[in-house]
Amino acid sequence: MILVNDLKPGTTFIYEGNIYITLSTSLNKTAMRQMVVKAHAKDMRTGTIKDVVFTGGDKVEEALVDKSEMQYLYDAGDELVFMDTTTYDQIEIPKSNLEWELNFLKPNENVNITSYEGEILGISLPDKVTLRVAEAEQAVKGDTATSASKNAVLETGWQVKVPLFIEQDELIVVSTADGKYCGRA
């Protein structure tokens, strides 16, 4: 059991039958009340993010989530196939569970598969990934009245706003948290 006062970003816990990962916490202690602990957490099964409120001193069960490195092989229609690089065992994860992650996933890329007691929860991507620009709009000369950016489509199909100097077939770095352009690779 973990005291909710000790929840830190990255801590996984079980609450009301769901497995959560803590994104951030805030502690609020006023004069004549008990401490209120608000955990901004992500449900690892559904991907929804919500605020879970506890009273100071409450306890939650710690969830021991396993991470194993696997290689993304290919898209098999409704499922994605991953392979353990040491044992060569293959697993399939439903595509519906990985809708956001698909925007940044390339074949033959290594990712961490998260699981809890044999149940596969999903994959965890690195904070930033390098992707190739598949197509980019032409920059219009003098079009800098607003923020100087244009639309680009990446090799995975994800659309992103990039600066005017980015051309087709360039490698760029994209944040997997919000899907925004971070810089050239």
ZAFIMAR-69478 format. One record per atom (N, C-alpha, C): x, y, z; atom name; residue in three letters. Coordinates in Angstrom, 3 decimals. Layout:
# residues N
> X; Y; Z; CA; ALA
...
END
This chain:
# residues 185
> 0.838; -1.184; 0.000; N; MET
> 0.000; 0.000; 0.000; CA; MET
> 0.888; 1.256; 0.000; C; MET
> 0.396; 2.279; -0.694; N; ILE
> 1.124; 3.542; -0.788; CA; ILE
> 0.268; 4.632; -0.146; C; ILE
> 0.892; 5.495; 0.625; N; LEU
> 0.201; 6.677; 1.128; CA; LEU
> -0.010; 7.630; -0.045; C; LEU
> -1.206; 8.197; -0.181; N; VAL
> -1.464; 9.096; -1.305; CA; VAL
> -0.603; 10.352; -1.218; C; VAL
> -0.135; 10.698; -0.020; N; ASN
> 0.766; 11.848; 0.135; CA; ASN
> 2.085; 11.606; -0.594; C; ASN
> 2.448; 10.326; -0.813; N; ASP
> 3.723; 9.971; -1.433; CA; ASP
> 3.619; 9.727; -2.941; C; ASP
> 2.462; 9.966; -3.548; N; LEU
> 2.319; 9.760; -4.991; CA; LEU
> 3.182; 10.764; -5.743; C; LEU
> 3.965; 10.266; -6.673; N; LYS
> 4.849; 11.086; -7.498; CA; LYS
> 4.544; 10.791; -8.963; C; LYS
> 4.908; 11.698; -9.883; N; PRO
> 4.708; 11.407; -11.303; CA; PRO
> 5.392; 10.102; -11.706; C; PRO
> 4.650; 9.247; -12.409; N; GLY
> 5.172; 7.952; -12.835; CA; GLY
> 4.778; 6.807; -11.924; C; GLY
> 4.233; 7.102; -10.728; N; THR
> 3.811; 6.057; -9.808; CA; THR
> 2.512; 5.433; -10.319; C; THR
> 2.444; 4.097; -10.336; N; THR
> 1.228; 3.410; -10.756; CA; THR
> 0.508; 2.879; -9.532; C; THR
> -0.831; 3.022; -9.540; N; PHE
> -1.631; 2.567; -8.409; CA; PHE
> -2.992; 2.073; -8.874; C; PHE
> -3.646; 1.289; -8.004; N; ILE
> -4.975; 0.760; -8.302; CA; ILE
> -5.981; 1.506; -7.434; C; ILE
> -7.028; 2.029; -8.057; N; TYR
> -8.078; 2.752; -7.352; CA; TYR
> -9.408; 2.422; -8.016; C; TYR
> -10.352; 1.946; -7.240; N; GLU
> -11.685; 1.547; -7.719; CA; GLU
> -11.595; 0.549; -8.878; C; GLU
> -10.647; -0.369; -8.804; N; GLY
> -10.520; -1.419; -9.799; CA; GLY
> -9.808; -1.012; -11.073; C; GLY
> -9.392; 0.245; -11.180; N; ASN
> -8.690; 0.719; -12.369; CA; ASN
> -7.219; 0.940; -12.052; C; ASN
> -6.377; 0.804; -13.062; N; ILE
> -4.942; 1.009; -12.907; CA; ILE
> -4.616; 2.399; -13.437; C; ILE
> -4.013; 3.225; -12.595; N; TYR
> -3.681; 4.597; -12.958; CA; TYR
> -2.182; 4.813; -12.896; C; TYR
> -1.714; 5.744; -13.720; N; ILE
> -0.342; 6.231; -13.614; CA; ILE
> -0.438; 7.713; -13.277; C; ILE
> 0.295; 8.134; -12.266; N; THR
> 0.246; 9.515; -11.802; CA; THR
> 1.000; 10.418; -12.761; C; THR
> 0.327; 11.490; -13.213; N; LEU
> 0.975; 12.479; -14.064; CA; LEU
> 1.504; 13.645; -13.231; C; LEU
> 0.684; 14.079; -12.250; N; SER
> 1.111; 15.132; -11.326; CA; SER
> 0.230; 15.077; -10.087; C; SER
> 0.693; 15.680; -9.009; N; THR
> -0.099; 15.734; -7.775; CA; THR
> -0.047; 17.133; -7.200; C; THR
> -1.098; 17.462; -6.447; N; SER
> -1.082; 18.717; -5.697; CA; SER
> -1.636; 18.445; -4.311; C; SER
> -0.974; 19.017; -3.311; N; LEU
> -1.374; 18.856; -1.920; CA; LEU
> -1.951; 20.183; -1.443; C; LEU
> -3.125; 20.136; -0.776; N; ASN
> -3.752; 21.353; -0.297; CA; ASN
> -4.113; 21.179; 1.173; C; ASN
> -3.477; 21.944; 2.023; N; LYS
> -3.737; 21.876; 3.465; CA; LYS
> -4.178; 23.256; 3.931; C; LYS
> -5.415; 23.344; 4.429; N; THR
> -5.894; 24.601; 4.985; CA; THR
> -6.013; 24.457; 6.499; C; THR
> -6.266; 25.552; 7.181; N; ALA
> -6.189; 25.621; 8.640; CA; ALA
> -6.973; 24.539; 9.370; C; ALA
> -8.273; 24.436; 9.194; N; MET
> -9.085; 23.550; 10.024; CA; MET
> -9.573; 22.303; 9.274; C; MET
> -8.883; 21.927; 8.203; N; ARG
> -9.299; 20.757; 7.429; CA; ARG
> -8.158; 19.786; 7.260; C; ARG
> -8.540; 18.570; 6.896; N; GLN
> -7.506; 17.593; 6.551; CA; GLN
> -6.918; 17.949; 5.195; C; GLN
> -5.743; 17.428; 4.953; N; MET
> -5.096; 17.666; 3.671; CA; MET
> -5.885; 17.000; 2.550; C; MET
> -5.974; 17.697; 1.425; N; VAL
> -6.604; 17.145; 0.232; CA; VAL
> -5.498; 16.886; -0.788; C; VAL
> -5.448; 15.652; -1.289; N; VAL
> -4.450; 15.268; -2.287; CA; VAL
> -5.180; 15.050; -3.601; C; VAL
> -4.803; 15.842; -4.608; N; LYS
> -5.412; 15.702; -5.932; CA; LYS
> -4.361; 15.116; -6.869; C; LYS
> -4.652; 13.936; -7.391; N; ALA
> -3.735; 13.271; -8.323; CA; ALA
> -4.294; 13.382; -9.733; C; ALA
> -3.537; 14.012; -10.609; N; HIS
> -3.885; 14.080; -12.030; CA; HIS
> -3.329; 12.792; -12.624; C; HIS
> -4.212; 11.852; -12.987; N; ALA
> -3.755; 10.506; -13.349; CA; ALA
> -4.399; 10.026; -14.642; C; ALA
> -3.712; 9.086; -15.292; N; LYS
> -4.188; 8.503; -16.551; CA; LYS
> -4.567; 7.051; -16.304; C; LYS
> -5.776; 6.673; -16.728; N; ASP
> -6.225; 5.290; -16.647; CA; ASP
> -5.456; 4.509; -17.710; C; ASP
> -4.693; 3.517; -17.295; N; MET
> -3.820; 2.806; -18.228; CA; MET
> -4.576; 1.864; -19.157; C; MET
> -5.815; 1.519; -18.823; N; ARG
> -6.597; 0.649; -19.710; CA; ARG
> -7.307; 1.450; -20.792; C; ARG
> -7.908; 2.576; -20.423; N; THR
> -8.712; 3.341; -21.379; CA; THR
> -7.990; 4.552; -21.943; C; THR
> -6.969; 5.037; -21.230; N; GLY
> -6.238; 6.206; -21.692; CA; GLY
> -6.853; 7.518; -21.254; C; GLY
> -7.977; 7.487; -20.532; N; THR
> -8.604; 8.733; -20.090; CA; THR
> -7.812; 9.333; -18.933; C; THR
> -7.789; 10.649; -18.911; N; ILE
> -7.075; 11.365; -17.860; CA; ILE
> -8.102; 12.042; -16.971; C; ILE
> -7.942; 11.852; -15.662; N; LYS
> -8.879; 12.476; -14.740; CA; LYS
> -8.173; 12.840; -13.443; C; LYS
> -8.839; 13.691; -12.660; N; ASP
> -8.327; 14.070; -11.355; CA; ASP
> -8.968; 13.181; -10.308; C; ASP
> -8.153; 12.501; -9.535; N; VAL
> -8.627; 11.641; -8.460; CA; VAL
> -8.302; 12.364; -7.159; C; VAL
> -9.329; 12.580; -6.318; N; VAL
> -9.151; 13.352; -5.089; CA; VAL
> -9.190; 12.414; -3.886; C; VAL
> -8.199; 12.557; -3.018; N; PHE
> -8.090; 11.757; -1.801; CA; PHE
> -7.988; 12.693; -0.595; C; PHE
> -8.214; 12.141; 0.586; N; THR
> -7.908; 12.864; 1.831; CA; THR
> -6.516; 12.436; 2.256; C; THR
> -5.795; 13.354; 2.876; N; GLY
> -4.446; 13.042; 3.326; CA; GLY
> -4.441; 11.837; 4.255; C; GLY
> -3.513; 10.935; 4.062; N; GLY
> -3.435; 9.742; 4.899; CA; GLY
> -4.105; 8.526; 4.297; C; GLY
> -4.903; 8.698; 3.217; N; ASP
> -5.504; 7.546; 2.544; CA; ASP
> -4.402; 6.689; 1.937; C; ASP
> -4.736; 5.429; 1.691; N; LYS
> -3.773; 4.520; 1.070; CA; LYS
> -4.388; 3.907; -0.181; C; LYS
> -3.559; 3.667; -1.166; N; VAL
> -3.977; 2.981; -2.391; CA; VAL
> -3.010; 1.820; -2.624; C; VAL
> -3.481; 0.841; -3.368; N; GLU
> -2.641; -0.319; -3.658; CA; GLU
> -1.690; 0.009; -4.802; C; GLU
> -0.440; -0.358; -4.638; N; GLU
> 0.546; -0.123; -5.686; CA; GLU
> 0.357; -1.139; -6.804; C; GLU
> 0.407; -0.678; -8.038; N; ALA
> 0.295; -1.567; -9.192; CA; ALA
> 1.698; -1.788; -9.749; C; ALA
> 2.148; -3.019; -9.735; N; LEU
> 3.474; -3.343; -10.258; CA; LEU
> 3.342; -3.630; -11.753; C; LEU
> 3.598; -2.602; -12.553; N; VAL
> 3.461; -2.681; -14.003; CA; VAL
> 4.788; -3.108; -14.593; C; VAL
> 4.750; -4.147; -15.424; N; ASP
> 5.960; -4.649; -16.085; CA; ASP
> 6.138; -3.945; -17.416; C; ASP
> 7.382; -3.643; -17.751; N; LYS
> 7.708; -3.067; -19.053; CA; LYS
> 8.700; -3.988; -19.734; C; LYS
> 8.405; -4.336; -20.979; N; SER
> 9.342; -5.164; -21.737; CA; SER
> 9.533; -4.541; -23.114; C; SER
> 10.786; -4.517; -23.558; N; GLU
> 11.089; -3.914; -24.854; CA; GLU
> 10.750; -4.893; -25.967; C; GLU
> 9.974; -4.403; -26.926; N; MET
> 9.592; -5.220; -28.082; CA; MET
> 9.715; -4.387; -29.347; C; MET
> 9.773; -5.083; -30.461; N; GLN
> 9.896; -4.424; -31.754; CA; GLN
> 8.558; -4.475; -32.472; C; GLN
> 8.128; -3.321; -32.999; N; TYR
> 6.890; -3.263; -33.783; CA; TYR
> 7.179; -3.846; -35.165; C; TYR
> 6.450; -4.916; -35.523; N; LEU
> 6.706; -5.579; -36.801; CA; LEU
> 5.831; -5.048; -37.924; C; LEU
> 4.500; -5.217; -37.781; N; TYR
> 3.614; -4.812; -38.869; CA; TYR
> 2.180; -4.667; -38.388; C; TYR
> 1.366; -4.084; -39.267; N; ASP
> -0.061; -3.880; -39.028; CA; ASP
> -0.797; -5.062; -39.650; C; ASP
> -1.557; -5.814; -38.827; N; ALA
> -2.269; -7.001; -39.312; CA; ALA
> -3.770; -6.736; -39.394; C; ALA
> -4.162; -5.605; -39.934; N; GLY
> -5.585; -5.285; -40.051; CA; GLY
> -6.110; -4.617; -38.796; C; GLY
> -6.778; -5.385; -37.933; N; ASP
> -7.341; -4.842; -36.693; CA; ASP
> -6.357; -4.881; -35.535; C; ASP
> -5.185; -5.469; -35.745; N; GLU
> -4.214; -5.620; -34.671; CA; GLU
> -2.819; -5.246; -35.145; C; GLU
> -1.979; -4.892; -34.176; N; LEU
> -0.580; -4.606; -34.454; CA; LEU
> 0.260; -5.724; -33.850; C; LEU
> 1.275; -6.161; -34.574; N; VAL
> 2.096; -7.292; -34.144; CA; VAL
> 3.439; -6.774; -33.633; C; VAL
> 3.803; -7.228; -32.411; N; PHE
> 5.064; -6.877; -31.779; CA; PHE
> 5.837; -8.148; -31.472; C; PHE
> 7.177; -8.050; -31.477; N; MET
> 8.013; -9.221; -31.214; CA; MET
> 9.027; -8.907; -30.123; C; MET
> 9.167; -9.846; -29.192; N; ASP
> 10.194; -9.745; -28.170; CA; ASP
> 11.529; -10.020; -28.852; C; ASP
> 12.475; -9.113; -28.711; N; THR
> 13.742; -9.235; -29.451; CA; THR
> 14.680; -10.287; -28.874; C; THR
> 14.411; -10.792; -27.666; N; THR
> 15.288; -11.823; -27.101; CA; THR
> 14.711; -13.225; -27.286; C; THR
> 13.386; -13.377; -27.095; N; THR
> 12.777; -14.707; -27.202; CA; THR
> 12.083; -14.929; -28.542; C; THR
> 11.904; -13.890; -29.314; N; TYR
> 11.216; -13.926; -30.611; CA; TYR
> 9.737; -14.304; -30.485; C; TYR
> 9.159; -14.186; -29.279; N; ASP
> 7.714; -14.387; -29.110; CA; ASP
> 6.997; -13.182; -29.683; C; ASP
> 5.852; -13.444; -30.334; N; GLN
> 5.077; -12.362; -30.914; CA; GLN
> 3.762; -12.192; -30.174; C; GLN
> 3.331; -10.935; -30.022; N; ILE
> 2.035; -10.644; -29.422; CA; ILE
> 1.274; -9.703; -30.353; C; ILE
> -0.034; -9.727; -30.224; N; GLU
> -0.875; -8.839; -31.009; CA; GLU
> -1.659; -7.949; -30.065; C; GLU
> -1.696; -6.653; -30.367; N; ILE
> -2.447; -5.689; -29.575; CA; ILE
> -3.497; -5.070; -30.489; C; ILE
> -4.771; -5.017; -30.032; N; PRO
> -5.815; -4.405; -30.871; CA; PRO
> -5.466; -2.967; -31.242; C; PRO
> -5.703; -2.626; -32.505; N; LYS
> -5.384; -1.300; -33.015; CA; LYS
> -6.187; -0.225; -32.282; C; LYS
> -7.389; -0.566; -31.826; N; SER
> -8.240; 0.407; -31.130; CA; SER
> -7.625; 0.865; -29.806; C; SER
> -6.746; 0.046; -29.205; N; ASN
> -6.090; 0.425; -27.951; CA; ASN
> -4.917; 1.375; -28.172; C; ASN
> -4.468; 1.507; -29.410; N; LEU
> -3.261; 2.287; -29.693; CA; LEU
> -3.504; 3.387; -30.723; C; LEU
> -4.682; 4.019; -30.687; N; GLU
> -5.017; 5.014; -31.709; CA; GLU
> -4.040; 6.185; -31.712; C; GLU
> -3.721; 6.743; -30.538; N; TRP
> -2.797; 7.881; -30.478; CA; TRP
> -1.377; 7.453; -30.827; C; TRP
> -0.946; 6.317; -30.311; N; GLU
> 0.424; 5.863; -30.512; CA; GLU
> 0.714; 5.561; -31.984; C; GLU
> -0.321; 5.171; -32.753; N; LEU
> -0.142; 4.862; -34.176; CA; LEU
> 0.394; 6.050; -34.967; C; LEU
> 0.116; 7.269; -34.509; N; ASN
> 0.575; 8.464; -35.211; CA; ASN
> 2.084; 8.609; -35.190; C; ASN
> 2.763; 7.889; -34.301; N; PHE
> 4.202; 8.049; -34.129; CA; PHE
> 4.968; 6.740; -34.252; C; PHE
> 4.300; 5.669; -34.664; N; LEU
> 4.893; 4.336; -34.678; CA; LEU
> 5.309; 3.943; -36.090; C; LEU
> 6.584; 3.571; -36.238; N; LYS
> 7.103; 3.110; -37.522; CA; LYS
> 7.467; 1.635; -37.401; C; LYS
> 7.344; 0.854; -38.483; N; PRO
> 7.764; -0.552; -38.440; CA; PRO
> 9.241; -0.676; -38.069; C; PRO
> 9.563; -1.770; -37.385; N; ASN
> 10.925; -2.103; -36.925; CA; ASN
> 11.442; -1.173; -35.841; C; ASN
> 10.548; -0.429; -35.200; N; GLU
> 10.943; 0.462; -34.112; CA; GLU
> 10.744; -0.246; -32.776; C; GLU
> 11.669; -0.057; -31.846; N; ASN
> 11.554; -0.660; -30.521; CA; ASN
> 10.725; 0.230; -29.601; C; ASN
> 9.785; -0.380; -28.877; N; VAL
> 8.937; 0.323; -27.918; CA; VAL
> 8.844; -0.510; -26.646; C; VAL
> 8.381; 0.100; -25.559; N; ASN
> 8.161; -0.624; -24.314; CA; ASN
> 6.694; -1.010; -24.203; C; ASN
> 6.422; -2.288; -24.026; N; ILE
> 5.070; -2.795; -23.833; CA; ILE
> 4.817; -2.835; -22.327; C; ILE
> 3.724; -2.212; -21.876; N; THR
> 3.394; -2.231; -20.454; CA; THR
> 2.319; -3.276; -20.209; C; THR
> 2.507; -4.056; -19.138; N; SER
> 1.530; -5.091; -18.797; CA; SER
> 1.390; -5.183; -17.285; C; SER
> 0.218; -5.645; -16.849; N; TYR
> -0.055; -5.816; -15.423; CA; TYR
> -0.661; -7.200; -15.236; C; TYR
> 0.040; -8.070; -14.523; N; GLU
> -0.395; -9.443; -14.262; CA; GLU
> -0.831; -10.165; -15.544; C; GLU
> -0.034; -10.035; -16.600; N; GLY
> -0.306; -10.714; -17.855; CA; GLY
> -1.227; -9.965; -18.797; C; GLY
> -1.926; -8.929; -18.312; N; GLU
> -2.832; -8.134; -19.161; CA; GLU
> -2.022; -7.021; -19.810; C; GLU
> -2.044; -6.967; -21.139; N; ILE
> -1.292; -5.944; -21.852; CA; ILE
> -2.087; -4.644; -21.801; C; ILE
> -1.450; -3.606; -21.266; N; LEU
> -2.117; -2.309; -21.107; CA; LEU
> -1.876; -1.396; -22.297; C; LEU
> -0.751; -1.525; -22.949; N; GLY
> -0.448; -0.661; -24.088; CA; GLY
> 1.040; -0.537; -24.285; C; GLY
> 1.420; 0.517; -24.994; N; ILE
> 2.832; 0.751; -25.233; CA; ILE
> 3.199; 2.133; -24.715; C; ILE
> 4.445; 2.292; -24.344; N; SER
> 4.917; 3.621; -23.949; CA; SER
> 5.975; 4.053; -24.954; C; SER
> 5.707; 5.188; -25.567; N; LEU
> 6.604; 5.735; -26.575; CA; LEU
> 7.651; 6.617; -25.915; C; LEU
> 8.756; 6.870; -26.596; N; PRO
> 9.699; 7.863; -26.075; CA; PRO
> 9.038; 9.251; -26.108; C; PRO
> 9.606; 10.219; -25.380; N; ASP
> 9.017; 11.564; -25.326; CA; ASP
> 8.985; 12.221; -26.696; C; ASP
> 10.018; 11.967; -27.499; N; LYS
> 10.109; 12.570; -28.835; CA; LYS
> 10.538; 11.507; -29.835; C; LYS
> 10.000; 11.601; -31.051; N; VAL
> 10.370; 10.667; -32.114; CA; VAL
> 10.804; 11.446; -33.349; C; VAL
> 11.631; 10.823; -34.164; N; THR
> 12.087; 11.422; -35.410; CA; THR
> 11.302; 10.794; -36.556; C; THR
> 10.636; 11.644; -37.354; N; LEU
> 9.827; 11.175; -38.472; CA; LEU
> 10.175; 11.963; -39.728; C; LEU
> 9.932; 11.342; -40.888; N; ARG
> 10.200; 11.974; -42.182; CA; ARG
> 8.961; 12.718; -42.651; C; ARG
> 9.156; 13.887; -43.223; N; VAL
> 8.051; 14.675; -43.792; CA; VAL
> 7.706; 14.070; -45.147; C; VAL
> 6.500; 13.519; -45.278; N; ALA
> 6.082; 12.890; -46.529; CA; ALA
> 5.656; 13.943; -47.550; C; ALA
> 4.933; 14.950; -47.105; N; GLU
> 4.558; 16.047; -47.991; CA; GLU
> 4.408; 17.322; -47.181; C; GLU
> 4.791; 18.429; -47.806; N; ALA
> 4.726; 19.728; -47.137; CA; ALA
> 4.185; 20.765; -48.118; C; ALA
> 3.375; 21.681; -47.615; N; GLU
> 2.853; 22.753; -48.453; CA; GLU
> 4.008; 23.647; -48.887; C; GLU
> 3.792; 24.362; -49.985; N; GLN
> 4.794; 25.330; -50.415; CA; GLN
> 4.670; 26.584; -49.560; C; GLN
> 5.791; 27.155; -49.183; N; ALA
> 5.779; 28.382; -48.398; CA; ALA
> 5.463; 29.555; -49.319; C; ALA
> 4.595; 30.446; -48.856; N; VAL
> 4.246; 31.633; -49.628; CA; VAL
> 5.118; 32.779; -49.150; C; VAL
> 5.835; 33.398; -50.064; N; LYS
> 6.765; 34.463; -49.698; CA; LYS
> 5.993; 35.649; -49.121; C; LYS
> 6.458; 36.133; -47.989; N; GLY
> 5.812; 37.277; -47.352; CA; GLY
> 4.648; 36.897; -46.462; C; GLY
> 4.378; 35.606; -46.306; N; ASP
> 3.251; 35.142; -45.491; CA; ASP
> 3.694; 34.987; -44.036; C; ASP
> 4.037; 36.120; -43.419; N; THR
> 4.497; 36.044; -42.033; CA; THR
> 3.718; 36.984; -41.129; C; THR
> 2.492; 37.308; -41.488; N; ALA
> 1.681; 38.193; -40.647; CA; ALA
> 1.346; 37.498; -39.331; C; ALA
> 1.075; 36.209; -39.404; N; THR
> 0.824; 35.439; -38.190; CA; THR
> 2.038; 34.555; -37.956; C; THR
> 1.934; 33.590; -37.087; N; SER
> 3.077; 32.697; -36.874; CA; SER
> 3.408; 32.010; -38.185; C; SER
> 4.642; 32.073; -38.560; N; ALA
> 5.071; 31.565; -39.862; CA; ALA
> 5.157; 30.046; -39.829; C; ALA
> 4.067; 29.371; -40.175; N; SER
> 4.068; 27.913; -40.223; CA; SER
> 3.189; 27.429; -41.358; C; SER
> 3.403; 26.180; -41.715; N; LYS
> 2.622; 25.560; -42.782; CA; LYS
> 2.299; 24.142; -42.376; C; LYS
> 1.363; 23.520; -43.084; N; ASN
> 0.965; 22.145; -42.786; CA; ASN
> 1.924; 21.159; -43.447; C; ASN
> 2.159; 20.055; -42.744; N; ALA
> 2.981; 18.981; -43.291; CA; ALA
> 2.387; 17.649; -42.849; C; ALA
> 2.524; 16.649; -43.711; N; VAL
> 2.062; 15.296; -43.392; CA; VAL
> 3.300; 14.431; -43.217; C; VAL
> 3.341; 13.702; -42.112; N; LEU
> 4.500; 12.864; -41.812; CA; LEU
> 4.321; 11.468; -42.402; C; LEU
> 5.360; 10.659; -42.359; N; GLU
> 5.336; 9.322; -42.950; CA; GLU
> 4.295; 8.409; -42.323; C; GLU
> 3.849; 8.708; -41.094; N; THR
> 2.827; 7.893; -40.436; CA; THR
> 1.415; 8.383; -40.740; C; THR
> 1.298; 9.520; -41.445; N; GLY
> -0.008; 10.083; -41.749; CA; GLY
> -0.416; 11.211; -40.812; C; GLY
> 0.375; 11.467; -39.779; N; TRP
> 0.068; 12.524; -38.815; CA; TRP
> 0.324; 13.892; -39.447; C; TRP
> -0.640; 14.832; -39.252; N; GLN
> -0.486; 16.186; -39.769; CA; GLN
> 0.019; 17.093; -38.659; C; GLN
> 0.991; 17.930; -39.010; N; VAL
> 1.624; 18.789; -38.019; CA; VAL
> 1.931; 20.140; -38.658; C; VAL
> 1.945; 21.186; -37.834; N; LYS
> 2.352; 22.522; -38.285; CA; LYS
> 3.867; 22.618; -38.141; C; LYS
> 4.540; 23.038; -39.214; N; VAL
> 5.998; 23.159; -39.197; CA; VAL
> 6.388; 24.558; -39.678; C; VAL
> 7.606; 25.012; -39.360; N; PRO
> 8.076; 26.299; -39.884; CA; PRO
> 8.194; 26.272; -41.406; C; PRO
> 8.228; 27.449; -42.009; N; LEU
> 8.229; 27.556; -43.472; CA; LEU
> 9.456; 26.928; -44.130; C; LEU
> 10.587; 26.833; -43.423; N; PHE
> 11.813; 26.315; -44.033; CA; PHE
> 11.859; 24.794; -44.126; C; PHE
> 10.920; 24.083; -43.517; N; ILE
> 10.911; 22.610; -43.567; CA; ILE
> 10.394; 22.168; -44.942; C; ILE
> 11.138; 21.276; -45.568; N; GLU
> 10.787; 20.780; -46.903; CA; GLU
> 10.439; 19.293; -46.843; C; GLU
> 9.906; 18.779; -47.944; N; GLN
> 9.571; 17.365; -48.061; CA; GLN
> 10.840; 16.523; -47.928; C; GLN
> 10.699; 15.321; -47.327; N; ASP
> 11.765; 14.338; -47.103; CA; ASP
> 12.771; 14.742; -46.028; C; ASP
> 12.527; 15.839; -45.302; N; GLU
> 13.383; 16.190; -44.174; CA; GLU
> 12.962; 15.389; -42.956; C; GLU
> 13.902; 15.153; -42.046; N; LEU
> 13.600; 14.491; -40.781; CA; LEU
> 13.365; 15.548; -39.721; C; LEU
> 12.229; 15.403; -38.999; N; ILE
> 11.918; 16.346; -37.929; CA; ILE
> 11.637; 15.584; -36.632; C; ILE
> 11.744; 16.275; -35.518; N; VAL
> 11.469; 15.696; -34.213; CA; VAL
> 10.076; 16.159; -33.778; C; VAL
> 9.250; 15.190; -33.338; N; VAL
> 7.871; 15.475; -32.935; CA; VAL
> 7.666; 14.962; -31.512; C; VAL
> 6.964; 15.748; -30.706; N; SER
> 6.642; 15.342; -29.336; CA; SER
> 5.497; 14.332; -29.368; C; SER
> 5.631; 13.227; -28.644; N; THR
> 4.552; 12.230; -28.613; CA; THR
> 3.471; 12.600; -27.606; C; THR
> 3.727; 13.574; -26.741; N; ALA
> 2.723; 13.980; -25.749; CA; ALA
> 1.606; 14.781; -26.402; C; ALA
> 1.975; 15.745; -27.277; N; ASP
> 0.949; 16.588; -27.895; CA; ASP
> 0.963; 16.551; -29.420; C; ASP
> 1.941; 15.868; -30.016; N; GLY
> 1.990; 15.730; -31.473; CA; GLY
> 2.511; 16.945; -32.189; C; GLY
> 3.221; 17.831; -31.511; N; LYS
> 3.697; 19.076; -32.129; CA; LYS
> 5.150; 18.978; -32.549; C; LYS
> 5.493; 19.828; -33.520; N; TYR
> 6.849; 19.933; -34.038; CA; TYR
> 7.786; 20.438; -32.950; C; TYR
> 8.957; 19.808; -32.813; N; CYS
> 9.939; 20.235; -31.808; CA; CYS
> 11.215; 20.787; -32.439; C; CYS
> 11.569; 20.327; -33.641; N; GLY
> 12.785; 20.804; -34.282; CA; GLY
> 13.238; 19.851; -35.363; C; GLY
> 14.326; 20.225; -36.006; N; ARG
> 14.919; 19.352; -37.023; CA; ARG
> 15.686; 18.234; -36.346; C; ARG
> 15.792; 17.101; -37.063; N; ALA
> 16.545; 15.965; -36.511; CA; ALA
> 18.009; 16.113; -36.820; C; ALA
END
